[in-house]
């Protein structure tokens, strides 16, 4: 049994969470805790969140949660990305090294680009990073969607410097899709043979009930955490440019918005008679089983959207932008409707509201795709085999990774 340590970027929520990255992390934790000695270290945003994390003590060998301190980012005269500074912590760095020595850790797994700063130069311990989304790629798409604004451009420049320099030192880097892998290989050529695109971005179908019948007519569902800018931008575009066109053809249609953080109301402005704000629903599966059409109007970001995998698993037919379905499909009508045009997006939603047979066909093919290509249980078994291969390789080679240059950011 491997001993490994996992460091997560932020508060892990249950698998039904609308925070997509938390779903991928939870799937890996559940699967690996059954076949490895799993040691978990993670931030929480406040002490009030500590109680919700107790469930992990039952499945992990050891657990440590750190309450993340607020950091002022007023000073922009730095080459260090704000996202890196926000998650810099000497306490976290010490906790990682303490666990390595006390628990005799075999593998260190880090989550998200911003935690690449905790890379360790170990002779026999592979350090592996999961890029939930490639930060440089994500920031660039945000700038295309919202304009080349000063702060966003500055953050992209910083990340363009730091991300490639840090990533090239990892034993392996995991990404969500083959498209992400190709982009990362072009960004960091040294990583070309050390990128895994099929180990992390999956879900456990057993958690989701596949439901094709009994859905509420004329209902449209959007899900997303509003701490994530692409969700804010996507919902704003849908409600201002697409939803009015739907209402012209289907005046009884209702848009249901489920998502954590109160910014959903600010995004939508004044109350709308055809929009219902559900807030942070206790179990996202309940709304995925209830409503008729799922929309994913994402205009920026990168990686695989967990919300789409969950929708596919639950039997709700989907309309998405091409970017929203990145890594899952690029052909409209295959497992979902795809379009970037506001009128065609509206027409696709209307078609699914009117033609339940077509919706069932799409949903059935989508569920089959998840079963064949995005099965978290199979991915986790393959992930554990990759860990063992890396441990064996480093033990036999006796060569550690190259050290990070001293001018690269270290936690403070």
C-alpha positions as CSV (number, residue, x, y, z in Angstrom):
1,X,0.0,0.0,0.0
2,X,1.3,3.4,-1.0
3,X,1.5,6.1,1.5
4,X,0.7,9.4,-0.2
5,X,-0.2,12.9,0.8
6,X,-2.7,15.1,-0.9
7,X,-2.8,18.9,-0.7
8,X,-5.9,20.5,-1.9
9,X,-6.4,24.1,-2.8
10,X,-9.5,24.8,-0.9
11,X,-12.5,23.5,1.1
12,X,-13.6,20.1,-0.2
13,X,-17.3,19.7,-0.4
14,X,-19.3,16.5,-0.8
15,X,-19.5,14.9,-4.3
16,X,-22.8,16.6,-4.9
17,X,-21.1,20.0,-4.6
18,X,-21.5,22.6,-7.3
19,X,-17.8,23.3,-6.9
20,X,-16.5,21.3,-9.8
21,X,-12.9,20.8,-8.7
22,X,-14.1,19.4,-5.3
23,X,-16.0,16.7,-7.1
24,X,-12.8,15.5,-8.9
25,X,-10.9,15.7,-5.7
26,X,-13.5,13.8,-3.7
27,X,-13.7,11.0,-6.3
28,X,-9.9,10.5,-6.0
29,X,-10.0,10.6,-2.2
30,X,-12.8,8.0,-2.1
31,X,-11.1,5.7,-4.5
32,X,-7.6,6.0,-3.2
33,X,-8.5,5.7,0.4
34,X,-9.6,2.1,-0.3
35,X,-6.3,1.0,-1.8
36,X,-3.7,3.4,-0.3
37,X,-2.8,4.9,3.1
38,X,-4.1,8.4,2.3
39,X,-3.0,11.5,4.3
40,X,-5.0,14.6,3.5
41,X,-3.9,18.2,4.2
42,X,-6.2,21.0,3.0
43,X,-7.2,24.6,3.5
44,X,-10.6,25.7,4.7
45,X,-11.8,29.3,4.4
46,X,-13.1,29.6,8.0
47,X,-13.4,27.7,11.3
48,X,-17.1,27.3,10.6
49,X,-16.2,24.9,7.8
50,X,-14.1,22.6,10.0
51,X,-17.1,20.5,11.2
52,X,-18.1,19.6,7.6
53,X,-14.7,18.0,7.0
54,X,-15.0,15.4,9.8
55,X,-16.2,12.8,7.2
56,X,-12.7,12.6,5.8
57,X,-11.3,11.3,9.1
58,X,-13.2,8.1,8.6
59,X,-11.6,7.3,5.3
60,X,-8.1,8.9,5.4
61,X,-5.1,7.7,7.4
62,X,-4.6,11.2,8.7
63,X,-6.2,14.6,8.1
64,X,-5.1,18.1,8.8
65,X,-7.1,21.3,7.9
66,X,-5.6,24.8,8.0
67,X,-7.8,27.9,8.2
68,X,-6.6,30.0,5.4
69,X,-5.6,33.5,6.4
70,X,-6.7,36.5,4.4
71,X,-3.9,38.2,2.5
72,X,-4.0,41.8,1.3
73,X,-3.1,42.0,-2.4
74,X,-3.0,45.7,-2.7
75,X,0.6,45.8,-3.7
76,X,0.7,44.9,-7.4
77,X,4.4,45.7,-7.9
78,X,5.4,42.1,-7.9
79,X,6.0,39.4,-10.5
80,X,4.4,36.8,-8.3
81,X,0.8,36.0,-9.5
82,X,-1.9,37.1,-7.0
83,X,-3.3,33.6,-7.1
84,X,0.1,32.3,-5.8
85,X,0.3,34.9,-3.1
86,X,-3.2,34.1,-1.9
87,X,-2.3,30.5,-1.2
88,X,1.2,31.0,0.2
89,X,1.6,29.6,3.7
90,X,4.6,28.6,5.8
91,X,2.3,26.6,7.9
92,X,1.1,24.5,4.9
93,X,4.7,24.0,3.8
94,X,5.7,22.8,7.2
95,X,2.7,20.5,7.4
96,X,3.6,18.8,4.2
97,X,7.2,18.2,5.2
98,X,6.2,17.0,8.6
99,X,3.8,14.5,7.2
100,X,6.4,13.3,4.7
101,X,8.8,12.5,7.5
102,X,6.4,11.2,10.1
103,X,4.2,9.1,7.8
104,X,7.0,7.9,5.4
105,X,5.1,9.3,2.4
106,X,5.7,7.7,-1.0
107,X,3.9,10.3,-3.3
108,X,3.0,14.0,-2.9
109,X,-0.1,15.0,-5.0
110,X,-0.8,18.7,-5.3
111,X,-4.0,20.2,-6.7
112,X,-4.3,23.3,-8.9
113,X,-1.6,25.5,-10.5
114,X,-1.3,27.8,-7.5
115,X,-0.1,25.0,-5.3
116,X,2.8,24.2,-7.7
117,X,4.8,26.5,-5.4
118,X,4.9,23.6,-2.9
119,X,6.9,21.4,-5.2
120,X,9.5,19.4,-3.3
121,X,12.9,18.3,-4.6
122,X,12.9,14.8,-3.2
123,X,15.2,12.0,-4.3
124,X,12.7,9.1,-4.1
125,X,9.3,10.8,-3.7
126,X,7.5,11.9,-6.9
127,X,5.8,15.2,-6.8
128,X,2.7,15.3,-9.0
129,X,0.3,18.1,-9.9
130,X,-3.2,18.1,-11.1
131,X,-4.0,21.2,-13.3
132,X,-7.7,21.4,-12.9
133,X,-7.4,24.1,-15.5
134,X,-4.3,25.5,-17.1
135,X,-4.0,28.9,-15.6
136,X,-2.4,30.6,-18.6
137,X,-4.9,29.1,-20.9
138,X,-7.8,30.0,-18.6
139,X,-6.7,33.6,-18.1
140,X,-6.2,34.1,-21.8
141,X,-9.8,32.9,-22.6
142,X,-11.1,35.2,-19.9
143,X,-9.4,38.1,-21.6
144,X,-10.9,37.2,-24.9
145,X,-14.3,37.0,-23.4
146,X,-14.2,40.1,-21.2
147,X,-11.5,42.3,-22.8
148,X,-7.8,42.8,-22.2
149,X,-8.2,44.6,-18.9
150,X,-5.2,45.9,-17.0
151,X,-5.4,43.7,-13.9
152,X,-6.3,40.6,-15.9
153,X,-3.5,41.2,-18.4
154,X,-1.0,41.7,-15.6
155,X,-2.0,38.5,-13.9
156,X,-1.7,36.6,-17.2
157,X,1.8,38.0,-17.7
158,X,2.8,36.9,-14.2
159,X,1.3,33.5,-14.7
160,X,2.9,33.1,-18.1
161,X,6.3,33.5,-16.4
162,X,5.6,31.3,-13.3
163,X,3.5,28.4,-14.6
164,X,5.9,27.0,-17.1
165,X,8.9,27.4,-14.8
166,X,7.2,25.5,-12.0
167,X,5.5,22.8,-14.0
168,X,8.6,21.5,-15.7
169,X,10.0,20.2,-12.4
170,X,7.1,17.8,-11.6
171,X,7.5,14.1,-12.0
172,X,4.1,14.1,-13.8
173,X,1.3,16.7,-14.4
174,X,-2.3,15.6,-14.8
175,X,-4.8,17.5,-16.9
176,X,-8.5,17.1,-17.8
177,X,-8.4,16.3,-21.5
178,X,-6.2,15.6,-24.5
179,X,-6.8,19.1,-25.7
180,X,-5.4,20.4,-22.4
181,X,-2.4,18.0,-22.7
182,X,-1.6,19.4,-26.2
183,X,-1.8,22.9,-25.0
184,X,0.4,22.2,-22.0
185,X,3.0,20.4,-24.1
186,X,3.3,23.5,-26.3
187,X,3.6,25.7,-23.3
188,X,6.2,23.5,-21.5
189,X,7.9,21.2,-24.0
190,X,10.0,19.6,-21.3
191,X,6.7,18.0,-20.0
192,X,5.7,16.4,-23.2
193,X,6.2,12.8,-22.0
194,X,5.0,13.5,-18.4
195,X,1.4,14.6,-19.0
196,X,-1.6,12.4,-18.1
197,X,-4.9,13.3,-19.6
198,X,-7.0,10.4,-18.5
199,X,-6.5,9.9,-14.8
200,X,-8.5,12.5,-12.9
201,X,-11.5,14.2,-14.6
202,X,-14.1,11.5,-14.0
203,X,-17.1,10.8,-11.8
204,X,-18.6,7.7,-10.1
205,X,-21.8,6.9,-12.0
206,X,-23.2,5.0,-9.0
207,X,-23.7,8.3,-7.2
208,X,-26.2,9.6,-9.8
209,X,-29.7,8.3,-10.7
210,X,-30.3,8.2,-14.4
211,X,-33.7,9.7,-15.0
212,X,-35.4,10.3,-18.4
213,X,-39.0,10.6,-17.3
214,X,-41.0,12.8,-15.0
215,X,-39.1,16.0,-15.5
216,X,-40.7,19.4,-14.9
217,X,-41.8,20.8,-18.2
218,X,-40.6,24.2,-19.5
219,X,-37.7,24.2,-17.0
220,X,-34.1,25.1,-17.7
221,X,-31.2,24.6,-15.2
222,X,-27.9,26.4,-14.7
223,X,-25.4,25.2,-12.1
224,X,-22.2,26.8,-11.0
225,X,-20.1,28.3,-8.2
226,X,-20.2,32.1,-8.5
227,X,-16.8,32.4,-7.0
228,X,-15.6,31.2,-10.4
229,X,-15.6,34.0,-13.0
230,X,-16.5,31.9,-16.0
231,X,-19.8,31.0,-14.4
232,X,-20.6,34.6,-13.7
233,X,-19.8,35.6,-17.3
234,X,-21.6,32.7,-18.8
235,X,-24.8,33.2,-16.8
236,X,-24.8,36.9,-17.6
237,X,-24.5,36.2,-21.3
238,X,-27.2,33.6,-21.2
239,X,-29.7,35.7,-19.2
240,X,-29.1,38.9,-21.3
241,X,-28.6,37.4,-24.8
242,X,-30.2,34.0,-24.9
243,X,-33.0,33.6,-22.4
244,X,-35.1,36.5,-23.8
245,X,-35.0,34.7,-27.2
246,X,-36.2,31.5,-25.5
247,X,-39.1,33.4,-23.9
248,X,-40.3,34.7,-27.2
249,X,-40.9,31.1,-28.3
250,X,-41.6,29.5,-24.9
251,X,-43.1,32.2,-22.7
252,X,-43.8,29.7,-19.8
253,X,-40.1,28.7,-19.6
254,X,-38.4,29.1,-16.2
255,X,-34.7,29.3,-15.6
256,X,-33.5,27.8,-12.3
257,X,-30.1,28.9,-11.1
258,X,-28.3,26.8,-8.5
259,X,-25.0,27.9,-7.2
260,X,-22.9,28.8,-4.1
261,X,-22.1,32.4,-3.2
262,X,-24.5,35.3,-3.2
263,X,-23.1,36.8,-6.3
264,X,-25.7,35.1,-8.5
265,X,-28.2,37.8,-7.5
266,X,-25.8,40.6,-8.3
267,X,-25.0,38.9,-11.6
268,X,-28.7,38.9,-12.6
269,X,-29.6,42.3,-11.3
270,X,-33.2,43.0,-10.5
271,X,-35.6,40.0,-10.0
272,X,-36.9,38.4,-13.1
273,X,-40.4,36.7,-13.1
274,X,-39.0,33.8,-15.2
275,X,-35.8,33.2,-13.1
276,X,-35.6,31.4,-9.8
277,X,-32.5,31.6,-7.7
278,X,-32.1,28.3,-5.8
279,X,-28.9,29.2,-4.0
280,X,-26.5,26.5,-2.8
281,X,-28.7,23.4,-3.0
282,X,-27.9,20.7,-0.4
283,X,-27.6,18.0,-3.1
284,X,-27.2,19.0,-6.7
285,X,-28.4,15.6,-7.8
286,X,-31.9,16.6,-6.8
287,X,-32.1,19.4,-9.3
288,X,-30.4,17.4,-12.0
289,X,-33.1,14.8,-11.7
290,X,-35.9,17.3,-11.7
291,X,-35.6,19.8,-14.5
292,X,-35.9,19.4,-18.3
293,X,-32.9,21.1,-20.0
294,X,-29.4,21.9,-18.7
295,X,-27.5,24.8,-20.1
296,X,-23.7,25.4,-20.0
297,X,-23.1,28.8,-21.6
298,X,-19.4,29.0,-20.6
299,X,-17.3,31.5,-22.6
300,X,-13.9,31.3,-20.8
301,X,-11.7,29.0,-18.8
302,X,-10.3,25.5,-19.5
303,X,-10.5,21.9,-18.4
304,X,-13.5,19.6,-18.2
305,X,-16.7,20.9,-16.6
306,X,-17.9,18.7,-13.8
307,X,-21.4,20.1,-14.2
308,X,-21.6,18.5,-17.7
309,X,-20.4,15.1,-16.5
310,X,-23.0,15.3,-13.7
311,X,-25.7,16.3,-16.1
312,X,-24.8,13.5,-18.5
313,X,-24.8,11.0,-15.6
314,X,-28.3,12.2,-14.5
315,X,-30.2,12.0,-17.8
316,X,-30.9,15.7,-18.4
317,X,-30.2,16.8,-22.0
318,X,-27.6,19.6,-22.4
319,X,-27.0,22.7,-24.5
320,X,-23.5,24.0,-24.3
321,X,-21.0,26.4,-25.9
322,X,-18.1,24.6,-27.6
323,X,-15.8,25.8,-24.9
324,X,-18.1,24.6,-22.2
325,X,-18.0,21.1,-23.6
326,X,-14.2,21.2,-24.1
327,X,-12.6,17.8,-23.6
328,X,-15.9,16.0,-23.8
329,X,-17.2,16.5,-27.4
330,X,-16.8,18.9,-30.3
331,X,-19.7,17.6,-32.4
332,X,-23.2,19.0,-31.9
333,X,-25.9,16.4,-31.7
334,X,-23.6,13.7,-30.6
335,X,-24.1,13.8,-26.8
336,X,-25.4,17.3,-26.5
337,X,-26.3,20.4,-28.5
338,X,-23.3,22.7,-29.2
339,X,-23.3,26.3,-30.4
340,X,-21.7,29.7,-29.6
341,X,-24.4,31.7,-31.4
342,X,-27.0,33.3,-29.1
343,X,-29.9,32.6,-31.5
344,X,-28.9,29.0,-32.2
345,X,-28.3,28.5,-28.5
346,X,-31.9,29.6,-27.8
347,X,-33.3,27.5,-30.7
348,X,-31.5,24.4,-29.3
349,X,-33.0,24.9,-25.8
350,X,-36.4,25.4,-27.4
351,X,-36.1,22.2,-29.4
352,X,-35.2,20.2,-26.3
353,X,-38.1,21.7,-24.4
354,X,-40.5,20.8,-27.2
355,X,-39.1,17.4,-28.3
356,X,-38.6,15.1,-25.3
357,X,-37.8,12.1,-27.5
358,X,-34.7,13.9,-28.9
359,X,-33.7,14.9,-25.4
360,X,-33.8,11.3,-24.2
361,X,-31.7,10.2,-27.2
362,X,-29.0,12.8,-26.4
363,X,-29.1,12.0,-22.7
364,X,-28.8,8.2,-23.2
365,X,-25.7,8.6,-25.5
366,X,-24.2,11.1,-23.0
367,X,-24.5,8.6,-20.1
368,X,-22.9,5.9,-22.2
369,X,-20.0,8.2,-22.9
370,X,-19.4,8.9,-19.2
371,X,-19.5,5.2,-18.5
372,X,-17.0,4.4,-21.2
373,X,-14.6,7.3,-20.9
374,X,-15.0,9.1,-17.6
375,X,-15.5,6.3,-15.1
376,X,-13.8,7.6,-11.9
377,X,-13.3,4.2,-10.4
378,X,-11.4,2.9,-13.3
379,X,-9.4,6.2,-13.6
380,X,-8.4,5.9,-9.9
381,X,-7.1,2.4,-10.3
382,X,-5.0,3.6,-13.2
383,X,-3.9,6.6,-11.1
384,X,-2.6,4.3,-8.4
385,X,-0.7,2.3,-10.9
386,X,0.9,5.5,-12.2
387,X,2.0,6.4,-8.7
388,X,3.7,3.0,-8.3
389,X,5.5,3.3,-11.6
390,X,6.8,6.7,-10.6
391,X,8.0,5.6,-7.2
392,X,9.8,2.6,-8.8
393,X,11.4,4.8,-11.5
394,X,12.7,7.3,-9.0
395,X,14.0,4.6,-6.6
396,X,15.9,2.8,-9.4
397,X,17.2,5.9,-11.0
398,X,18.4,7.6,-7.8
399,X,17.9,10.9,-9.5
400,X,15.9,13.7,-8.0
401,X,14.1,16.5,-10.0
402,X,16.0,19.6,-10.8
403,X,15.8,22.2,-8.2
404,X,13.5,25.2,-8.6
405,X,15.6,28.4,-9.3
406,X,15.9,30.5,-6.2
407,X,14.1,33.4,-7.6
408,X,10.9,31.4,-8.1
409,X,8.3,32.3,-5.4
410,X,8.4,30.4,-2.1
411,X,5.6,30.4,0.5
412,X,5.7,33.2,3.1
